[in-house]
Amino acid sequence: MSCTTLLVGKNASYDGSTIIARDDDSGSGRYDPKRFVAVAPADQPRHYRSVLSHVEIDLPDDPCRYSIVPNVLPNRGVLAEAGANEYNVAMSATETIAVNERVAAADPFVELVPATSEPGDAGYEPEQPGGIGEEDIITLVIPYVKTAREGVRRLGELLETYGTYESNGIIISDVDEIWYVETIGGHHWIARRVPDDCYATIPNQLGIDDFDLTDAFGEQREYLCSADLREFIAEHHLDRTMRTMAGNGSSRIGFAADGSVSQSDRFNPRTVFGDSTPKDHIYNTPRAWYMQRHLNPSEDWDSPAARYTPISDDIPWCRVPENKVTIEDVDFLLGSHFEDTPYDPYGTLGTPESRHRYRPIGVNRTGHMVAIQLRPYAPACSRAVMWISYGSGPFTTAAPFYANVTDTPAYLRDTTPQVSTDNLYWTNRLIAVIADAHWFETNRLIGGYVEKVRTFGHRLVEETDAAIESGRFDDGADGNGDGRLDGDGSLDGRPVTAVLGEVNDRMAEFLRERATTLLDRVLYEGSNHMRNSFAMSDRWN
């Protein structure tokens, strides 16, 4: 499994934005180059065929423009991973999760079944396509929705119609709401809205720990789900909570005499649908523990009496932070390696065993981290900012790029399949590999780079926001393309998308200069500490 997710409600963030963020980590031993691209409506397929599952889906004829950060290699399909559309709906997909065997048996995954032989041969059975998965989800949803709720409902319809071949968590947000969707078996799903004053942490486990069926089938303020979820739980005896047991030991789950379902409407999906194994305590739960330890630091996280430890199965899905959460918090956490604990692989606390006991959040296999910030105080035309970093989190940082553009900077767009210092992805990968082996010698260089990129990025966004709010540029709202008068009385009719594209180019050029310099300095430090280094003066020391 891979990927780590952090979601921040609008009242929990430092500026009132909704923020959705996820590390896209590849599987063990694989490293997926990433690129940042804008998809025009004309480039969106009208008939879609999945590379991995071969499912074929006719798509609407009115897609909108959107920006994504997909894989470079097409061998596993588009894998859009993270994106935002021109209506300021954002998605991140997917967080790999797991359901228990009882769920998988009750609603099997829809897997590709190859043809048995060639047509006309005896016993020929045609291919049976699989369902949708991580490869497909953003491409099938984000071009067609104008709110996060619309996105959840469209995704739910796709899951119920075509099914899925894997368990996934999907994030969909707009400026007001963040929704987290979890697939339950092949065709079922649940979705919970992140409370506005909370953050949520998801580390490759089915995470939602509270669900209200009354709301999901009523007002739908905080919860949404498959149309037959009540019946699905009852029919397959999935609810394990003791509160459903009658005094004589018989289960209250099931159908009453009148055909209705007698079941508590409030339940814990982790208990009903999820799975927990000792491997989770090595790979998954420590990540949730560390993120919440950072955002709620006054609690006891480290003593023998701590309520939650790295191996706790009941770490809350969401909670209220002690302080407003910043972009820097998100960037740090999704690149973190258990700093200031005995579990830091680069640290000096603990023992050699403890420093490699748990899987860090920022691992070598991270392809990118994208935090999508939807800002209520910014005009709609420039509301969505995608904070993007490529490569392993401890050795880089996220930089801001506006999503509402028609093209993206070549330095982030034209990532090559092979190693090249002409693009950000491979430059960051090279920096990480060298710096990892020389952590103490290069850490100050990485820290200086991080500070400069974040400072420049924040300043660039503020300057751009001020320029857009001046009204000099055409935001597309009235269609006349003239803009208002600027300071010297002339007209500037450039579309906002073009202006934002130029700003993105400035950010990319800053990254090119700074990342190239960092690579040069890290390479120098690493060269000085090679094992075969030797000078004549060494002979006499």
N, C-alpha and C positions, 0 to 999 in steps of 0.2 A: 504494500500500500504506500501511498505518497500523498503529499499536499497537506497544508495547514490553513485554516480559515479563521479570520477575526472580523467580526461585524460590530459596527458602532452606531447606535441609534442617534437620532438628531439632537436629543437633549443630553446625550452623554458625550458628544463631541465638542471640541473647543470652540467651534464657530457655528454650530447649529446645522452642520451638514450631516447627511447620511454618508457613511463610509463603509464600503465592502472591500475586503482585501483577502487575497489568497496567494500562497506559494504554489506554483505549479511545479511539482517535483516528478521527475521521471522514475521509472522502475529501477531496481537495482542493476547496476552495470550498464545503464543506458543514459545518454545525455542528449536531450532534444534541443537543437538550436531554435531560437525564437525570433519573430519579427513583428513589427508594428505596422498595420496596414489599414487603409480606409476602403470600405466596400461600397461602390456606387450601386444604385438600384438596378442599373443595366447589367451589372455583373452578378447579381443575385440569381441563382438558378430558379427556373419555374418548375422544373421537374428534378427532384433530388434523388440521388442514389448513394447510399452509404457505402464507403469503401470496405469497412469491416463486416457489416452485417448484411449488406446487399438489399436492405429494405428500400423500397421506392415510394416516394411521396410527392404528390402534386402540390405545389405551393401557390399561394395567392399571387395575383398579378400586380400588387401595389406595395412592394417592399419600400422601406425607407433606407436612407444612408446610415451606415454605422461604422465604427472603428473597433478593431479587434487586435489581439496579440496571439496569433496562432503559431503552430509549428512551421518550420521551414520545409521539412521533408513531407511529401504528400502520402507516404506509405501507409499511414493510419488515418487518412482523411484530413479534413480541415482542422479539427481540434482547435476551434476558435479560442477557447479557454477563458478569455475575459474581454468584455466589450461594453460600449455604450452607444446608443443610437441618437439620432438627431432630435428625438423627443425627450431626451434625458432619462431614458430607462437604461439601467446598467445590469449586467449579468456577470457571474463568475461560475464556471462549470467545467469540471465537477470536483467535489470533495469525495474521494472514494470512501465508502462506508461498508458495513456488513450487516446482514440480517441473520437470524438464527435458522437452523435447519427446518424447524416446523413451518416458518413462513415460506421458505423456499419450496417446501413440499406442497404447501397449500396453494401457492400461486407461482408456478415454476417460471424461471427466466426464459425469455424468448430468444433462443440461441440459433445461429445459422446451422442448418443441416445441409451439407453438400449433396449434390446429386449422386445417386448410387452408381451410375454408369452413363453411357452415351444414349441419347434418344434413339429409340428403335431396338435397343438391346433388350434381351429377356430380363425381366425384373427391374427395368428402369424405373427409378423414382426421381421426379424432378427436385431441384433445390428448393428448400424452404428457407426464405429469408429470416434473419433475426429481427430483433426490435431496434430501438434507438439507444444511443449511449453517449458517452462523453464526446465522441467525435462529432455528433450531430446537433446537440441540444441548442447551443447558442444560434447556430445558423438557421434552425427551424423556428426559433421563437423571437429573437430580438428585432428582426426587421419588420415585425407585424404588430407590435404592441405600443401603446402610448402611456400605459401606467404599469406599475409593478403587479397589481392585482390581475390585470389583463394577461400579463406574462405567466403568472401562476396558473390561471385557468387554461390558457392555450397549452402550456406544458402538460397539465393534467389531462386534457383531451388527447394529446398525442400519446401519452403513456397508456391511457385506457384503450386507445384504438390500436396502436402498434406494439405496445409492450416495450420492455427493455431487457437487455441481456446481462445487466450488471446493477449493483447497488450504488447509488450516487446521491450526494447532497448538492443542491443547486441553489444559488443565491440570485435573487432578483430584487432590484431596488429602484426607487424614484426619489424625488426630493423630500417626500413625506414619509415613506415607508420602506422597510427592509423585510423581505419575506425569505424564509429558508424552507426549501422543499426537500423532503427525503423520500426516495422511492422505496416501496415496501413490496418485495417480491417482483414478479414480472409486470403487473399492471396496476397495482395500488400505490397510493402516495398520501403523504400528509404534508401540511405546510403550516408553519407558525410565524407570526409577525414578531420581529424583534421589538420588545418594548422600547419606547422612545428614550427612556432614561437608562438603558442598559447596554452593555456589550455582550457578545456571544462568542464562545470559543469552540472550535470543532477540530479535533485532531484524528481524522480517519476512523471515527466511530459514529454509529447512529447516536445523535446527540440530543435531540429534543427529549426533555425529561418531564414534560407536563402537557397534556392535551385535553381539550374540552369539546366533546362531541356535541353538546348542546349548542355551543356557539357555532361550531363548524356546520351544523345543519339548521342553524337559526340565523342570527344577525351577521355571522361571519366577520366579526370585528377583528379577531385575533387568530382565528384558526380556519383552515380550509382542508378538504380531504376528498378522497374518492367517494362516489355516491353511495357505495354499498359497504363502507368500512365497518359500520356496526355489525352487519350480518357476517362479514368476513371474519371478524374477531370471534364472534360467538360460535359460528358454525365450525370453526377449526380449533376451538378451545385454546386460544392464544393468550388470554388474560391470565396471568399468574398471580395477581395481587390477592392477598389473603382477605381483603375486604369484600371480595365477591363470594366468600364461602358462607353458607347458611350454618345455623347452629348445629344441625345434625350432620354436618360434614359434606353435604351435597353442594354442588356448585350452583350458583345463581346465574351463571352464564348460559345462554341458550335462548330458545324461543318459548314464550309463554303460551298458554292454551289458546289465546286469541290471535296467535301468530306474531305478536310483537316481540321485540328483543328485550329481555330483562337483563340489563347490564349497566353497571355504573358508567356514567357519561364522562367521568374524569379519570384519567389513567396515565401511567408513565410509559411512553412508547419504548424507552430503553428496555424495560422489563418485558413488554409484550412482544416487540419486534426484534430487539437488539441481541447482540452476542457479546460475551466477555470471556476472554481466555487469559492465561498467564502472559501470553505474548503481548497483549494490550498493555500490560504493566511495564513492558520494556519499550514498546514502540509508540504508543498512543497517549495514554493518560498523563505521562510526565509533561507533555507539551501543554495540555490544558492547565495543569498545576502551575507551570512556570508563568504562563500568560496572566493568570489570575493573581499569582503572587506579586507580579509587577504592578498590576492595576489596582490591587487592594492590599498594599504593603503593610498596613498596620495590623493585619491579622497574623496569627501564629501559623506559619507554614513549615517551620523547620524543627520544632521541638518534638520529643516523643509523644507529647499530648496534642499535637496539631490535629485539627478537625479533618483537614484534607492533606494527603501526602501524594507523592508522585505515583503511587499505585492505587489510589482511591478510585472506585468505580462510580461514586456518586458525586463527583465534582459538578457543580451546577452548569447547565447549558448557558445560562445568561445570569448576569447580576449587575448591580449598580456600582460603577467605579467610585473610588474615593475622590478623584479629581477628573476633570474633563480630559478626554482622550485626544491626543494630537496626532498629526501625521507622523511626527517623529516617534511617538510611542508605537504606532503600527509598524513603521519601518524597522525599528529596533527589534520588536518582538518577533516579527516574521523572519528576521535574520539572526535570531539569538541562538546561543549555545549554552544556556544555563549559567550565564555569568553570575559571579558571586555565590556560587554553590559548589559543593563537592563534586558536581556532575559535569563541570565544564571541561571539555576535552583539551582546551587551551589554558586551563587554569592551573593553580598551584595548591588549591585546597583539596582535601580528601586524599584518596589513594589512587594508584594507577588503575585499579579496578573500578572505583566509583566514577572516575573521570570518563569512563567509557561504558557506563552501565546502561544509559538511556539514549535513545535516538534524539539528537538535537533538533530544533526547529529549522534552523538554517543549515542545510546539509549540502554536500558536494553535488547532489543531483538536482538542485533547484534550477529550473530553466528560466523562470522569471517570477517576480512578485509584482502584482498589479493591485494598487489600492485606488478604487474609483470613488471620488469625492463629488457629491452633488450638492451644490452650494445655494441655499435659498436666497441669499442676498445678491447674487449675481444675475444678470439678465439671462433669460432662457437660452439665448444664442451662445453663451459662453459659460454655462452653468457646470458642465461636466469636465472635470480634470482627472486624467488618468496618471497616477504616480507610478512610474514604471522603473523597475530595475531588472537587469539580466544577470544570471549566474548566481553563485553562492552568496547568500546574504551577508555573512560576516565580513566580506571583502568589497562591498559596494554599497550603494544607497539608491533610493528611488528619486527620480526627477519628474517634475510635472509636465504633462503634455495635454493640450486641449483636445477633446474628443470630436468636436463639431468641425471637422475639416474634410476636404476632398482628397487630400494626399498627405503623406507622412514623411518625415525626414529620412533621407537615404541611409544615414548612419544607423538607424534603427530598423528601417524597412528592408534593406537589401542584404540581409544576413546570408552568408554563403554556407553551403553544406560543409565545406572544408574550412580549416583554420585560416583566418585572415585578420590582420590588424586594421583593416579598412572598415570594420563595423564594430559596434559596441559589444555585441554578445561575445565574440571571440576575444576581444581585448579584455573584457572582465574575466573570462574563463582563464586566460593566461595569467592575469594578475593573481587570481585566487590560488592557482596551483603553485606559483612561486612563493607567495606570501604564507601559505599554509605551512610550508616547510621551514619558514623563518619568521614565526609569529611575533616573537618579542622584538626582533630587529625591524620589522616592517609595520607593526601595529600603529605606530605614531603617524606613518605616512598614510595609511588607510583612514585614520581618524581625521587628518587634515583634509583629505579629499572629500570625505562625507560632509564635513562642516561647510566647505566651500560650495559644494553642489546644492545642499539644502538652502543655504543663504541666498545664493543666486536664484534658485528656483522660486522661493517665496517672493523675492523682490520682483522678479519678472512677472509673476502672476498678478501681483498688486498693480504694477505699472500697466499691464495689459487690461486689467479690469477697469482701471480709470479711463483708459483710452476708449474702450468699448462703451462705457457708460456716458461718455461725452456726446454720443450720438453722431459722431462724424462718419460712421460707417453704416452700410446697409445691413440690417439684421434680418432682412427677408420678410419682415412682418407686414409691410405694406406693398412690397413687390415693385416699388418704383426705382429702387436702387440708387437713390440720390444721397441719402444721409442728410444730416443737418449741417449748417455752416460750421466750419472750424474757425480757429482764432483769427486768421487773416482774411476771412470773408470768402474764401474759395470753397468749392465743393469737393468732397472726397467720397466718391460713390463706390469704392471697393466693397465687395461683400465681406461680411464678418468672417466667413470661412477662410477667405484668402488671408486676412490679417492674422487669424489664429494660426494658420499654416506657417506664416513668416515667423511668428513667435516661437512655434515649435522648432523651426529650423535654428533659431538663435539658441534655444536650449540644447539642441543636439550638437551644435558647433562648440558650445561651452564644454559639453561632455567629451567631445572628441579631443579637445585641447587638454583637458584635465586628466582624462583617462590615459592618454598617450604619455603625458608627463609622469603619471603614477606608475605606469608600466615600466618606464625607463628607470625610475628610482628604485622600484622593487627589484627589477632585474639586477641593478647595480649592487644592492644590498645582498641579494641572493648569491651573486657571483663572488662577492668577498668572503662568503662563508661556505664555499664549496669544499668538500672533503679533500680534494686533491690540490688545494691551494698551497703554494710554496714560494718563498723568496729567499735570496741568498742570506738576508739578515736572519732568517729563521735558523740557519745553521749555527749561529753563534749565540742564540738565546736559550 
